[in-house]
């Protein structure tokens, strides 16, 4: 299991994007969080994923909400085990 940090760019704020991600991640029993970034066109998500969950989570992030538009997703593996979440939160 790895901790991934995603940065999603596009029309992702004010369009129920975070709520959609939280709902879908919770259904998949994925732990982590999603939050808006201050520049108004990016969202950050951190998720605890098994290797076989990465593609499914990327699909969740790409699909977003009906009103959202995802232009780009960047991600990295975080080198920490200090982040502990019970479920998937909106920050």
C-alpha positions, 0 to 999 in steps of 0.5 A: 500500500502506498500513499499517493498525492494527486493534483487535479487541474481544471474546472474542479471547484464550485462544481461538487467535484470534492463531494463526488470524489469523496462519495466514490472513494468511500464506496471503494473503501479508500482512505484519504482526503480531498481539498481545494487549493487556493488558486481556484482551479486545482484540487489536491487529493491524498489516498491510501491505495494498493497498486491494483487500486491506482487506475480505478482511483485515477478514473474516479478523479477523471470522471469527477462530477457532472459539472466538472472538467478535468484537464490534468492529473499529476501524482506522486508517492509520498514517503510517509506513513504518518497520515492516518485517515478513517474513511475519505474526508473533504477538507 
